[in-house]
Amino acid sequence: MTVVFWVLSGKKIKRFAVIGTALLFALGLYYANQQQINVFSLQEEGPQAYYSVETDQKVAALTFDISWGEEIPGPVLDALEESDVDKATFFLSSPWAENHPDIVQRIVDMGYEVGNHGHEHKNYSEQDEKWMRDQITKSHQILTELTGQKINLIRLPNGDFDKRTLEVADSMGYRVIQWDTDSLDWMRKSADEIVDRVVSKVHPGDIILFHASDSAKNTAEALPRVVKEMRAKGYKLVTVSELIAGSTVETDPVEDAKSE
């Protein structure tokens, strides 16, 4: 009996040890999750980037980044004109804009909003704050002179930023604009793929990312169908400024953000 007693006790001890280990593991996960939540909470303080806005209205913003090339911007503008799109936002790289003032003027003449896409196409999170300020100042001066618009929206090159970038941009009167729906046109997706992706993902308050650089070979072909199907769903197209005016920003609770 004594032998049996100690065998049973050993099994119980082993069972208790396993249960105790599991409890400690669970407590560790809980603590880690609480720490993670606290980190995210801290990161949500201060300036934020706009990915979409909270609204019940079926409104969305078409946005286009241009940093290089001269073959695609014209067809993209043609497609928007043919689809009677009178509201869109173009984020322009200032060196590209300097080299293509005629295309910039056409964007302005069509009534589209212009945003800043930086000067050098580098990741801001890898640079110091002085460099960020110099870049934003330089691109702001060039784009303001070319467009005559009051420019206060910026989409950072590659969609890359960190908390410092947000603070620098905010101190210079800029709002950082990201996106919630990426058309993936920059990956040279087919027109069908672009249409299916955008139309299936669009939602009220959405900021949709397109490109009009020469890498986006199928954007112009996809646009008329995207616009037609969005309108069939009841969507109204607006500029980013109109979209975010008086609305609640939807943010991504991470310090760094990168795309492309």
Buried (B, 14 or more C-beta within 10 A) or exposed (E): EEEEEEEEEEEEEEEEEEEEEEEEEEEEEEEEEEEEEEEEEEBEEEBBBBBBBEBEBBBBBBBBBBBBBBEBBBBBBEBBEEBEBEBBBBBBBBBBBBEBEEBBEBBBEBEBBBBBBBBBBBBBBEBEEEBBBBBBEBBBEBBBEBBEBEBBBBBBBBBBBBBBBBBBBBEBEBBBBBBBBBBBBBEEBEBEBBBBBBBEEBEBBBBBBBBBBBBBBBBBBBBBBBBEBBBEEEBEBBBBBBBBEEBEBBBBEEBEBEEB
